[in-house]
Amino acid sequence: GLTIMASTSYSSLQNSVQWASVNFSSGKLFWSTKLLADFSQNKYLYYKNTDTSIVKQTQQHAQTNQLALLQDFLYKLKANQQLGLHIWIQNVDRQVPYTISALPLDAKQTDKTFRAMLDWRVSEKKITFTTKLAFFNEAVIYNNITDAIYSNNNFKTFALDADLQYKVCKGFIVSGGKSNMLSLANSPNFVTQKQLLRDA
């Protein structure tokens, strides 16, 4: 059937979080949608030493705004086969707080995330086979107007994974698999694109 849930919270640091979830299930299909909204001021008190005294101050420039979407689809192809699609989208804008000894800086960082995975699972008596195909696209963007720094770092990852499990007897399972992952990175600190291949 259909299930809907929601919640909200607020803290003394002036942080507010809202969350909602909608789930639906039928004979062969299941899908789930989750939404998250986080607006945090992170205003807390701390003590700062000066030349003459100790001053109580409120933390400034530490705000975080986060929006996220998680989407899942599961479809039963047959009684022993299941296909799934999973998507995660997230955007985080945060102000980078300065240290006690440093001057206030207008430093901000944005994290952008997109992740998707497709999986297929087959079960036959004592054997279970699972394969997964995933793609990640992530970016970390740092901007400091005072120090004239702008850095856009982008990462892409492709992953393919296969796993086979065999149930020998009750409580004893033998498993083996193969995993391949390719990561591509682009950064102002690199002249060319960097690659990392992991094979296991």
N, C-alpha and C positions, 0 to 999 in steps of 0.2 A: 504494500500500500504506500501511502504518502506520509512522510514525516517532515515536520517543519520545526526548527529550533532556532532560538535567538537569545543573545545575552548582551549586556552592557555593563561596564564598570568605570569607576572614576576614583582616583586616588588624590591624596593631599599634595602630591607633586604636580598637580594639574595635568595628570595623564588620563586619557579617555580611550577605552577600547570597546569596539562594537564587533560582534561576531554573529553570523547567521548561517544556517545550513538547511538545505532542502534535499531530501532523499526520496527516491521512488524505486519501487521494486515490483516486478510482475513475474510471470512464469519464467521467461528467458532473459529479461532485460533488467539491469539495475543501473541507476545513475545517481550521482551525488554532486551537488554544487555547494561549495563553502566560500563565504566572503568574509574578509577581515579588514577592519579599518582601525588603525592605531594612530591617535594624535596625542603625542606626549610632549609636554613642555619641559619636564625634568627640572623643575625649579626647586632646588633644595638649598638649605643654609649651610655655610661653611665659614671657618675662621681664617682670616688672612693676617699674617704678621706684617706690620709696617715698621718704620724706623722708631716710632714712639709708642705704639700700642698694638693691640690685637683687635681687629675690626670684624664684625659679623657681616657677611655678604650673602646675597642670593645668586646662585649660579645662573648665568645668562648665556645665551647663544648655545643652547643644548637641545633644541627642539628636534623631534623626529616625527615625520609623517609617513605612514606605511599603509599601502593598499595591496591586498593579495586576493587572488582567485584560484581555487583548487577545484578541478573538474575531473570526475571519474566516470567512465562508462565500462560496464561489464556485460557481455552478451554470451549466453550459453548456446554455442553452435549445435552441440549434441549433448547427450547425457554425460559424456566424459570429456568434452572439449569446451574451453572457455577462452574468449577473446576480450582483451581489456585495453582501454585507452586512458591515459592519465596525463593531465595538463596542469601545470603550475605557472602562474603569471604573478609577478610581484614587482612593485616599485617602492623604493624607500628613499626619501629625501631627508637628510639629516644635517644639522648644523654641527660643526666640529668645535667643541668647547676648547678654549685656550687654557693653558696651565696657569698656576697662581703667579709665577714669576714673569710670564710673557704678557705682552701687550695684547689687547683685544684684536682679533683678526677676523676678517669676514671670510671664513673658510667653510665650505659646504661640500658635501659628498652625496652623490646619487648612485644608488645601486639598482640596476634593472636586470630582472631575471625572467627567462622563458625556458621552461623545461617540459618536454613531452616524451612519453614512453608508450610503446605498443608491446603488449605481451600476449603470448599464446601458450596455453597449457593443455596437455593431453594426458589422461590417466587411463591405463589399461591393466586391470588386475593388479599386479605388484609393481608395475613400472609407471613412473610419472616423468614426463618430458616438458620442460619449460624453456621458452626462448624469449628474449627481450631485445627490442631495438629502441634506442633512446637518442635524443638530440637536445643539447643544452646550449643556450645562447645567453651569455651574461656580460654585463658591462659595469665597470666601476669608474665613475666620473668625478674627479676631484677638482674643485675650483676655489682658488684663494686670490681674491681681488687685491688685497693689500700687498702680497708678495708676488703678484703677477704670475701665478702658477695655474695652468690649466692642463689636466692630464686625463685623457680618455683611453681607458684600457678595456679591450674587448676580448672575450674568450668564447670559443666555440668547441663543443665536445660531441663526438659521435661514438656511440657505444653499441656493441653487439655481444650478447651473452646467451649461452645455451647450457642447460643443466639437465642431467639425467639421474634419476633416483630409482633404486631397486630395493624393494622391501624383502629382505632375506627371510626374516621371521619377525614375530612380534617384538618390538623394541630394538630391532637391529636393521639399519638402512645403510646401503652402500651408495655413494653418490660420486659423480664426476662431471666436469664441465669444461667449457672453453669460453674465454673472455677476451675481447679486443676493444681497445679504446684509443681514439685519436683526438688529441687536443691541439687547437690552433689558437695562438695568442698574438694580438696586435697591440702595441704600446708605443707611445712617443719615445720610450727609452730603447726601443729596438729599431734598427734600421730596416730590417726585413721581418717578415712574419716568422714566428717561432713555432715549431711542431714538437709534439711529444707522443710517441706511439708506445702503448703498453699492451703486451701480448702475454696472456697467462692461461 
